[in-house]
Amino acid sequence: MNKNLSFLGWTLLLALPFLFVACGDDDDPEPMNEPMSIVEIAAGDAQFSTLVAALTQADLVSVLEGNGPFTVFAPTNAAFTAAGIDLNTISDEALKEVLLYHVLGVLKLLQET
């Protein structure tokens, strides 16, 4: 009987931490952060500053902040330079064409409007 009591005591002692973990205050869900738009993500990284400026110049910011889903193959500042794209000399229409070439899903949205 002493062994059974000892076994029961050890079992309760080992189970005690699990009882406290199970009684934690996890009933309140963590607040979810609002997802960032593609433009906000790009604006947060200096290597995409030319892309953000180009999107603004081509008037595509509001489109990419709209309902997606969109997949953007975002060119870096170095990619714009390597392609010879100068935002000061390229027309807005040509720039828009270049940018839309890098976005999947937006053409359907633009055609619907």
N, C-alpha and C positions, 0 to 999 in steps of 0.2 A: 504494500500500500504506500509506503514511503517513496518507492521509486516512481509510482504512478503520480503521486503528488508533486514530486520533483520535476517529472517530465511535463506535467501540466503547468507548473510555474515557469519553466523555461519557454514553453510554447507561448504563454501569455506575454512574457517579457519580450520575446522576439516579434510577436504580432503587434505590440503596442505602437511602434513607430508607424506602421502601415495604417493604423487607425487614425493617427493624427494627420497623415498625408491625405487620407481620403476625406477628411473633414475640413479641408482648406476652403477658403472663400473664393472659389472659382466659378460661382454662379453668374457673375457679371462678365459678359464677354468683353474682350479688349476692343476698344474703338478702332475701327478700320480707317486707315488713311485713305483719302481720296486719291485714286490713281492719277499719275502725272500724264500730261499729254506728250506727244512726240516732241513738240517744240520746246516744252519745259525741260524735258530730259536733255535735249541737244543744247539748250541755253545753259545748262548746268555744267557743261564740259567745254573748256576753252578751245579744244581742237575742232569744234563744230561751229565756231563763231561765224565763219563765212556762210555756212549753211543757214543759220538763223537769219543772217542779214539777207541772204538770197530769198528765203521763204517770205520774209517781210516785203522785200522789193517786188516779188512776183505775186503778192497778195494771196498767198496760200496758207497763211497761219491759221485763219479761221476754218479753212477746210480740214486741216490736220487736227484741229481741236474738236472737230465734229464727231459724229458717230462713225465708227470704224466698222470692222477692224481694218487697220492699215499695216502693211509691212513696208518699212523704209530701209533702203540700202543707203545709209547716210554717208555721203562723201565728206571727208575731213577737209580741213583747210589746205593741206598738202595736195589732196586730190584735185581741188579746184585749181590750184597753181599748176600742177602737172598737166591738167587738161587745157590750160591756157585761158581759163574763164576769168575775166575781169568784170566785176560787178559794175564798174564805172562805164564800161563800153558796150556791154551786151544789152540787147533790147529786152524789155520785160517779157515779151512773147517768147523769144528764144530761150530766155532763162526759165520761164515756166515750163517749156517743153523739156528742157534738160532735167529739171527737178521732177516732173511727173514721170519721167523715164525711170526714176529711182524709187517710185512708190507703187506698191501693188494695192489694189482695192479702191483707190481714189478716182480712177477714171469712170468706174461705174457710178459712183456718187455724183460726179460732175455731169454725167450724161442724164441722170435722173432729174436734175434741177433745171 
